[in-house]
């Protein structure tokens, strides 16, 4: 397993010609990059910055550059309802993803029962590369796996399409 550096992420997205799909299926993530901000949010001490330069990060530039080249970047999130505090926090910060150029949709987990889903979150790049995101049981980061097996890619593409078709666009979804 590995953890991609920002340069490796850049290379993954620079290779995208048509699409990058991201499927998230956890109700809580505990990644180091968000711990401090999430703790401030939970304590009621975080106000979302309105000035773009206060929240824009290299990740947003990477997404924006990909979209400006003509590729689409779609993110679908499957969530339990009522949502966890983490999902509420994530929903509130999704304006950043959208501003960068992603399209984001939400699917209540109860509506995903008939969908064959892979066991892990992933990024799918042009049906050529599948980057699987691995997490510990408590939501900590465990690493990535890069897969290219056609059958696995087909399963993940099919799962993403099925989720996307029934998921609610971010602007219409209200977590509860």
N, C-alpha and C positions, 0 to 999 in steps of 0.2 A: 504494500500500500504506500501511497505517496500523498503529499500535500503540495498542490500546485502553487508555485510562486506567481506573483502578479505578471511577470514576463511570460510564464507558461500559459496563464489565462489569456493574455494578449494574443499569443500565438494561436491558441484554440479559436478565438473569435476572429482573428485575421483570416483564418482559413475558411470561415463560413461564407458560402455563396448564396444560399437560399434561406435557411432558417436555423435558429437555435431554440429548442423547446426545453423548458425547465419544469419538472414536476416535483412538488413538495408535498409530503404526506404526513409530517409529524405535527403534533400539537404543541410541541415545545422544543426549542433549540437552546443550547447553552454554550454557544461558541464564544471564545474569548473576546473577539472583536466587539461583541455587543453587550457584554456583561455589565460594564460601567453605565452605559447609556440606559440599558433596560432597568437597572437598579434605580437610577434617578427617575425614570418614568414611573416605576412602581411606587416610589416614595412621593410622587406628585411634584417632583422638583425639575421636571424636564418640560421645557416649552419647545415645540418644534420650530426651528428657525425658518423665517420666511425669506431671508436673503439667500439666493442660490449658492453664493460663495461660502456660506456658513455650513452647508451640508454636502455639497458636491464633492465626490471622492473619485479616485482613479477608476473605480469600478463603473461609475456613471459615464465617464468619458469613453470607456471601452464599449459599453452598450450603445451610446450615442453614435460613435464612429461606425459600429456594425450596422446600425439602422440607416445611417446616412449613405452607406454603400449600397443599400437596397435590400438587405436581408431583413427578415422579420425576427423579432425576439418575443416569444410568448412564454408566460409563466402561469402555471395553474397550481392552485393550492387546495388540497383536500383538508377540511377542518371539521372537528367535532363541534357540536353545538349543545349547550351553550359553549362559546369559545373560551379557551384558556386566556389568562392574562397575557401570555406571550403572543397569542394570535391577535388579540386586541391591539397590542403594541405594534405588531407587524402591520396590521391593517392601517393603523394611523400613519405609519411611515412609508406606505406604498406609493404615496405621491412622488417620492424620489425615483422609484422604478419607472413610473409613468412619464415623468418629466424627462428621463433619460431616453425614452423611446420604447420601453417594453409595453406590451399589452398584458394585463393581468386579469385573471378570473378566479373565482372562488367556488368551491363545490362542497356543500355540507356532506359530511361523511355518510349520512343516512341515505343519500341519493347515489352513492357509489357502490352499493351492494352488488349490482349486476355487472360491474366492470372488472375484467381480469387485470389486476394491478401487479407490477413487480414488487419485490420486497424492499426496495430502497429508492430514495430520491435520486434524480438523475438530470443530467443535461444531455440532450441529443442534438448533434451537429450534422445537418444535411444527410441524415441516414448513413453516415460513414463512421462516425465515432460516437460512442456512448460513454460519458463520464459519470460514473456512479459515485454518489456522495454517501459516505459511511459515517454513522454516528454511534456513540455508546448508548446504553440503555437510558441514561439520564440526559441525553441530548448533546453531550460533548462531541467534539470533532474527533473522528477516528481515521479519516483519510479519504483518498479517492482511488478508484480503479478505472482504468481506461480499457474499454472492451470494443471489439470490432466484429464479433460473431453476428452474422446476418440474422439468425433466428432470435437472438436476444434483442437486437436492434428493432426487428419487426414487432416483437412483443411490446417493447417500450413505446414505439411509435403508435401502435394500435391503442395502447392504454392512454397515451396522451391525447390522441384524437377523440377517444370516447369521453374522456373527462372534459375536454375543451367544448365539445358539443353541448353538454348539459350544464356546464358551469355558468355562473353569473358574472358578467363584467364588473370590474371593481366599482365603477361609479354607481352601479345598481345594487351592490351587495351591502347589507347592513349587518354587521356581526351581532349576535345576541346569545 
